Amino acid sequence: WSGELAEVFSPVQIRDETTGQIAAARLGATPLLDSAAALTALDAAVRAYDLGRGEWPTMPLLQRIRHVEQFLAAMQQKRADVVNLLMWEIGKNAADAAKEFDRTCDYIRDTIQALKQQDRADSHFITEQGVLGKIRRVPLGVALCMGPFNYPLNETFTTLIPALMMGNTVVFKPAKYGVLLIEPLLDAFRSCFPAGVINVIYGRGRETVGALMQSGKVDVLAFIGTNKGASDLKRLHPKPHRLKAVLGLDAKNPAIVLPCADLPATAKEVIAGALAFNGQRCTALKIIFVPRAQAAALLPLLAAQIDALKLAMPWQAGAQITPLPEPGKTDAMAALIADARDHGAQVVNSGGGDFAGSLMRPALLYPVSPQMRLYQEEQFGPLVPVVPYDDISEVIDYVIHSNFGQQLSIFGTDGRAIGPLVDIFANQVGRININSQCQRSPDSFPFTGRKDSAEGTLSVQDALHQFSIPTLVATKGNEAGIN
Ligand code: G3H
């Protein structure tokens, strides 16, 4: 490492005491590693794994669990620091920042429980057609874990923790925004795990993780982020057939409002699902289909829900819409609004799309139609596009032809209308929500997607399987040596 640093700024702007100017607050800096330094970290993980013979992959499961329990205890001591950084670095409001931290701790606890249960189940012999055998779940090797800025702790740990617990060694690159909040945990990583088991790298993605992938020494790519990012990385691996990918990718989850929907309840749930954390969730509702005849009744209800949202700084009581962490994001949102306007849509709510600095008032757009960018593109921000439809077949066509397939929500009160849609959509998306928004939780439920939205499933239990493989030890004779 050359000593070069990358400055980290907050999306929250403050007044500089000396110059009086308003600018993004500087929060700190991280080392900017070059490819050689990143490869040194990878080599540490490779050595610790040692082709499956290392101390960590061969350690008895209960002992590995004890390391993770120690880490959890140390992590909980850092709650205030991490929650504070979640607010300052990515603009997450205080309640959601605390929830992300606590949910991550719960996830670790639940994973420990699930692993103990799985171990008990695997300790039984199975017999079939005279063959006696036992399953042993073994690790895959070295995992490269990368999470997104919107859940820089939770989403990253939902791959990092199961990967470690199954005996893999890990290189972990924190999200681009939400990078400093890992710092309070570095000492805990160091003191709770043997050397080389977990290795944190910082720096420009192409230079650092690009070099890791090109080396061919990464066995598992666990990546939650964009499709482009994932395919660029996978392409670099010299032996793609030897690489296991566990991916959570782009989504454009639709809300489908049926003629029989309870409109006030629907409006409330749709706006909560579309705009929690400013719409920056892969699970957010990103396009709303409404029967044309009901649009006039639903739009004012949606607008009223948006008007009631409190725009504020993340630490202020009741803050719901907060600054956007990605530089240039407000311009990107403004360009989507301009494109929709050019093609005939209007911003329905007053002040929708107005912004000051990185704080943007959400925009409700209607009528959104196929020639607009917002119809297909994932906005990942505070825009709520509403599409009128005359016949439900138009919505079915949208879902079936979409490149994405994470989740969808159906709003209605008539089971005879909902049931057939569930049947049609069941092989299009990973989860169908009835009268409720799309979401990942509870974390014990399968979290996955179809088409370009995911590879693999990441519930607590499923994640343990993603980062391991079953080996069967079997005999037709006596069981000596099968333990
Ligand atoms: O960005 C994707 C997250 O996994 C969403 O999780 O639905 O619990 O907010 P969530």
Residues whose N, C-alpha, C, O or C-beta is under 5 A from the ligand:
A	BS01	G3H	Q280 R281 C282 T283 C438 Q439 R440 S441
